[in-house]
Amino acid sequence: MTDTTKKNWSKRTRAVHAGSRRSQYGELSEAMFLTQGFVYDTAEDAEARFIKSGDDEYIYGRYGNPTVAMFEDRIAALEGAEAGFATASGMAAVSGALTSMLRAGDHVVSSRALFGSCHYILDEILTRFGVEVTFVDGVDLDQWRDAVRADTKAVFFESVSNPTLEVIDIAAVVEIAKKVGATVICDNVFATPVFSDAFAQGVDVVVYSATKHIDGQGRCLGGVILGSEEFIRKTVEPYLKHTGGAMSPFNAWVMLKGLETLDLRVRAQAASAQAIAEALDGAPGVARVLYPGLAGHPQHALCMKQMGAGGTVVAVEAEGGQAGAFRALNGMDIFTISNNLGDAKSIATHPATTTHQRLTDEQRAEIGVTSGLLRLSIGLEDTDDLIADLLHALAPA
Ligand SMILES: *Cc1c(COP(=O)(O)O)cnc(C)c1O
């Protein structure tokens, strides 16, 4: 394999070429190696490979696969990571990154505004195994400073929170975490690899749900953990190899091809999201718009510095609480009611009754998931059509 990561290519070029491996047939498009196993010429070869596999030598699908390796190398190159391990879903990546490095007695600090399943891993699962977790308001740096301790092993946050779109000051949290030697793990789904520069900002580990923008067309589940060669090979890989969270080669192939168009799609979606947020701001039936690309957003300046764009998701608070939000959802023509995001199709979600249903009323209030809040994932349809659909659905009867 040519080491495309070392070439001086821009992100867009890496997204198309990095990680490619060609078989003896010289195929143009990446091959899908739909096989769970691999064969050896001799018994001695099998023995040798189990002792130590070389580059592009495989043993078993749960351990690795050439199509999966192409995806891992391509996204690692895109994000500027030394290595990556692909997982069956975004949650396998989040839980794998955390559980592979933590043990009973360790302490973790996490931002509170999280995707429901991320919150479950930290609040329910890690604590069950004797890991202590302190939740903080992620945009309040003093809370991070107060929470980290000498025994803090990891710091976790969503760089842009789901669904309230709070932007974490990555460099500032990294500085606080580094003082106690904690590993910084960043769930970067909302930033996307297109707008992310998380490794340059000092993060140790980036996790993605590839299900979202990387697939981008709502077909497959997937995830990836990115980090140093040492962290991926010594900590993540043994854990995931043996616990069984590997990505399927079919899904890896879909994600690999998704990376080729990621930049075009995400930039178009983010430009549309910006126009939609501006159009909804102050529109009839809209109590408030949460979008970091709007000048009035509390972390607007930080977001522009950190990402250069507001991203592809807009949150709006419909007037009239849950009834108002439901009326708006049921009145939308183009937006579909679903819970994926980053898709080519625009999607509207009511987090309080779906993705964040498991939380108590109090927990929802703490992270700003109000009864009128709608999460809008902006797709690839015509921007003016989307604006008209939303203005019509949100306008009071
Ligand atoms: C969707 C999502 C996940 C989980 O990803 P899956 O692929 O659904 O398992 C994790 N974190 C964030 C921020 C997400 O939006």
The ligand as a MOL file (V3000), in Angstrom:
LIG
                    3D

  0  0  0     0  0            999 V3000
M  V30 BEGIN CTAB
M  V30 COUNTS 15 15 0 0 0
M  V30 BEGIN ATOM
M  V30 1 C -25.5660 9.0000 16.6400 0
M  V30 2 C -24.5480 9.3920 17.6070 0
M  V30 3 C -23.8100 8.4220 18.2860 0
M  V30 4 C -24.0560 6.9430 18.1210 0
M  V30 5 O -23.8570 6.4760 16.8300 0
M  V30 6 P -24.5460 5.1280 16.2710 0
M  V30 7 O -23.8920 4.9380 14.9580 0
M  V30 8 O -26.0090 5.4120 16.1930 0
M  V30 9 O -24.2630 4.0350 17.2430 0
M  V30 10 C -22.8410 8.8550 19.1750 0
M  V30 11 N -22.6200 10.1670 19.3940 0
M  V30 12 C -23.3100 11.1210 18.7520 0
M  V30 13 C -23.0020 12.5520 19.0290 0
M  V30 14 C -24.3040 10.7760 17.8440 0
M  V30 15 O -24.9910 11.7320 17.2150 0
M  V30 END ATOM
M  V30 BEGIN BOND
M  V30 1 1 1 2
M  V30 2 1 2 3
M  V30 3 2 2 14
M  V30 4 1 3 4
M  V30 5 2 3 10
M  V30 6 1 4 5
M  V30 7 1 5 6
M  V30 8 2 6 7
M  V30 9 1 6 8
M  V30 10 1 6 9
M  V30 11 1 10 11
M  V30 12 2 11 12
M  V30 13 1 12 13
M  V30 14 1 12 14
M  V30 15 1 14 15
M  V30 END BOND
M  V30 END CTAB
M  END
